[in-house]
Amino acid sequence: MADRIQELRLLVQRASRSRPHLTSRLEKGAFLLILRPIERLDGGAWRVGSEDGLRSYLISNDVCECSDYVRHGKGHPCKHRLALMLRDWLEENCDRDEAARKDVSK
């Protein structure tokens, strides 16, 4: 788990350097990923817990129901969508790295 948190920290730093205007949302997305529930639903939708932990938001077809997404419109990288993007990146890259380490140790 500590390896994934460190990888998440590095990922947020790299993404923030290339997209400084998203730094706050990336950090909040990382917070959601670590400390709030993220649940895959039927039909490919997701439910992501809110920052305050009192509610959650539905993300379906890359559209989030949070007020930030609704205010800014289609394609906006709200913290809930970024939490899913960070999750997907970590799953893909950390799983690949773990598989490579297992192959080397054989």
C-alpha positions in Angstrom: 0.0 0.0 0.0 2.8 2.4 0.9 4.3 1.9 -2.6 1.0 2.8 -4.2 0.7 6.0 -2.1 4.2 7.0 -3.1 3.4 6.3 -6.7 0.2 8.4 -6.4 2.2 11.2 -4.8 4.6 11.2 -7.8 1.8 10.9 -10.3 0.1 14.0 -8.8 3.4 15.9 -8.8 4.1 15.1 -12.5 0.5 15.9 -13.6 0.6 19.2 -11.6 3.8 20.3 -13.3 2.2 19.8 -16.8 -1.2 21.1 -15.7 -0.6 23.6 -12.9 -4.2 24.9 -13.1 -5.4 21.4 -12.0 -3.1 21.0 -8.9 -5.8 21.6 -6.3 -8.2 19.2 -8.1 -5.5 16.6 -8.5 -4.6 16.7 -4.8 -8.3 16.5 -3.9 -8.8 13.6 -6.3 -5.9 11.8 -4.6 -7.5 12.4 -1.2 -10.7 10.9 -2.5 -8.9 7.9 -3.9 -7.2 7.1 -0.6 -9.8 8.0 2.0 -13.3 7.8 0.4 -15.2 4.9 -1.1 -15.1 4.4 -4.8 -17.5 1.8 -6.1 -18.0 0.4 -9.6 -21.7 0.1 -10.4 -23.5 -1.9 -13.1 -23.3 -0.6 -16.6 -19.8 0.9 -16.1 -20.9 3.8 -13.8 -19.0 4.7 -10.7 -19.9 6.2 -7.3 -17.2 8.3 -5.7 -17.4 9.6 -2.1 -17.4 13.3 -1.5 -14.6 15.2 0.3 -16.7 15.7 3.4 -17.7 12.0 3.4 -21.4 12.9 3.7 -22.5 12.0 0.2 -21.2 10.5 -3.0 -21.4 11.4 -6.7 -22.4 9.3 -9.7 -20.1 9.3 -12.7 -21.5 7.7 -15.8 -20.1 8.0 -19.3 -17.5 10.4 -18.0 -20.2 12.8 -16.7 -20.2 13.6 -13.0 -23.2 14.9 -11.2 -21.2 17.2 -8.9 -21.8 21.0 -9.0 -18.2 21.7 -10.2 -18.7 19.5 -13.3 -22.2 20.8 -13.9 -21.0 24.4 -13.6 -18.0 23.9 -16.0 -19.6 21.5 -18.5 -18.7 18.5 -20.6 -15.2 17.1 -20.2 -14.4 19.2 -17.1 -11.9 17.4 -14.8 -13.7 17.6 -11.5 -11.9 16.0 -8.5 -14.3 12.9 -8.7 -13.4 12.2 -12.3 -9.7 12.9 -11.5 -9.9 10.4 -8.6 -11.1 7.7 -11.2 -8.3 8.7 -13.7 -5.7 8.4 -10.9 -7.1 5.1 -9.9 -7.1 3.7 -13.4 -3.5 4.9 -14.0 -2.3 3.3 -10.7 -4.2 0.0 -11.4 -2.7 -0.2 -14.9 0.9 0.8 -14.0 1.3 -0.7 -10.5 -0.1 -4.0 -11.6 2.3 -4.1 -14.6 5.2 -3.2 -12.3 4.2 -5.9 -9.8 4.0 -8.5 -12.6 7.4 -7.5 -13.9 8.9 -7.9 -10.4 7.4 -11.4 -10.1 8.9 -12.4 -13.5 12.3 -11.1 -12.4 12.2 -13.0 -9.1 11.4 -16.4 -10.8 
